[in-house]
Structure formats: C-alpha cells, structure tokens
Amino acid sequence: MSHLSYKTVSANSETVSKEWLLIDAEGQPLGRLSSKIASLIRGKHKVDYTPHVDCGDNVVVINAEKVTLSGNKWENKEYIRHTGYPGGQRSINASSLLKKFPERLVEKAVKGMLPKNRLGKKLFGNLYVFVGENHDKEAQKPKKVELN
C-alpha cells in the first residue's frame, strides 16, 4: 500500500458544504434542544468535521417562546449580567426573561455550549432564533429537522 492513502483530509472554508436547517422548539426541553443545536452549528454530525473550522450548518429556530424547563427552573434559574459600574450586578429569572425576550433564552443556552473563542463567536452567527412560526429565512429553503 502507498503511504499516501493514510493522509487525513481536513476541511477548510472552501470545501465545507453548509446547509440551512429549521428546528421547531415547541415543547422541547431547553437544555436538550440547545445541545443538539450547538452540535449542528459546530458541524459534529458531518463526516468531514474539523474542530478549528466553521463546518457546521446554519440553524433557524422557530417557536422559541414555547420551550420547556423542568422543576422549579422557571423561578430559580437566574441569568446574571453586570453593567460595568460599581454595584451594577443585575439578575433576571427564566420566566421574566421569557416574557421580555423569549429568543434570548435559547440564544444564551446555545452560546454557553459553543467554544469560548473567535470561532465560537463566528459559529454563534449561524444561529437565527425567532418567536412564533414566521421567520425571514424562507429564501434559503431550510430543511426541517426532527429532533425526537
């Protein structure tokens, strides 16, 4: 055998084939939904997955306001941020965040599952979360993905 047959093929930005996927979040548990979305955005489901390349798909999530949380997480789960001023720590629980910004619940969960570097910031740009059934990505013809 030739030694050339053992070469590892690494994907790059020119050889990657990106698709558009549509996910309906209605009735899905937030954590399980987010981990599947993060895996799709990262490209781990593809044969030519390369850790340092954006080889994942673009994901459109609809019905973000209909995700579920188990137990007392609606009241006990807190999202903490800081304004940058002394004493500027602010927190909001999951139910209040759902009322104000339903799409941020999914975005924060997925962002926490992506790498914390430049690639992670770029990958997060491949996520599009919408409240309700309507979205503005019909021109890309996203394929519907069943997660269950």
N, C-alpha and C positions, 0 to 999 in steps of 0.2 A: 504494500500500500504506500501511496505517496504521503509524505508528511503534510502536504497542503490540505488534505481532507479534514484535518483536525483544527482548522482555524475557526475561531469564534467570530461569528458575524455580529457586529454591534450596530444598532440602529442609529441614525442621525436625523437631523431635521429635514433632509431632502428625501430620505427613504421611508419616513413614517407615513402611514395612512391613517388619517384622523376621520372619525365618523361623528355624526350628531345623534345623540340618544335622548329619548324622552322618558322621564320617570314620573309616575303619579304617586304622590306621597300620602294619599288619603288612607287613613287607618294604619299607617306604618309606624312602628316604634322608632323614635328619633335616632337612637344610637345605632341600631342595625341598619337603618336606611343610610345613615351618614357613612358608615364603614364601607358599605357597598358602593356608594357614590365616590368616595375617596379612592377606592380601588380602581373604578372605571376611569376616573380622571387621571390617575397615576399611570394607567396602562398595564397593570399587573395581569390582566386577563389575556393579554396578547402574547403570541409566541415570540415575537422579537422585542420583548420588554428589555429596556436598558435603563438602569437606575438613574443615570445622570442626564437623561434626555426626556423632553416632553413628548412622550409617545402615546399618551392617553387620548381619550375621546372628549368631545365637548358634550356636557350633560345639561339638559334642560329639565328642571324640576317644577311641576305644577301642583297646585293644591297644597302649598306649604303650610297653610293655616290649619290643616286637618291632620297633622302628625299627632302621635300619642306619646305620653310619658307614663310610666308605671309608678305605682305607690304614691308617696306624697311629694314627688319631684316638682309638680306644678307650683307648690308653695315653698318648698325647701331649697330647690336648686337656684343658686344665685349667680348672676353674671356681674363681675366686678370690673370697674374701669377707674382710671384716675385722670382728673382734669389737668394735672401738672402744677397746680397751686397747693400750698400747704393746707392740709386737711381736706383735700379735694377728692377723696375716695368716694365713689358712688357705686351703689349696687342696685340691681333690679332682679326680681324673681322671674321664673319662667312664664307664669301666667300673665304678668304685666307686660313682659316683652312680646308675648304672643298677641296681646291686644294692640300694642303700639306698632311693632314692626314684625309681623309674622314670618317674613322671609329671613330675618336675621337669626332666628332660632336654628334653621337648617344651615345657614352660612357659617355660623360660629362653630357648630358641631363638625362640619366637614373641614373647615380651616384648621381645627385642632388636630385633625388626623393626617394632615399633609406635612411634608418636611418644613422645618423652620429655617429656610434659606432662600436664595434668589429663585431657585427652581420652584419651591413651594409657592412663592408669590406669583410666579408665572402660571403655574398649574391652577391656582385659585381663579385666575381669569377665565378658565374654561368652564366655570360653573355659572349657570343662569337660573335663578330661583324666582318663581312667580307665585303670586297669591291668586287663587282661582284657576279656572280651566284655561283661560286665554293667555297666550304668550305671543311675542313678536318674532318668533324664530320659525314660522311656517315656511319661509322661503328656503331654509336649509333642509327641509324634509326630514326631520328627526325620526328615527326608528323607535317605536315604543318598546320598552324593556320591562318584562315582568320579573319582579324580584323574588316572589314567593315560589 
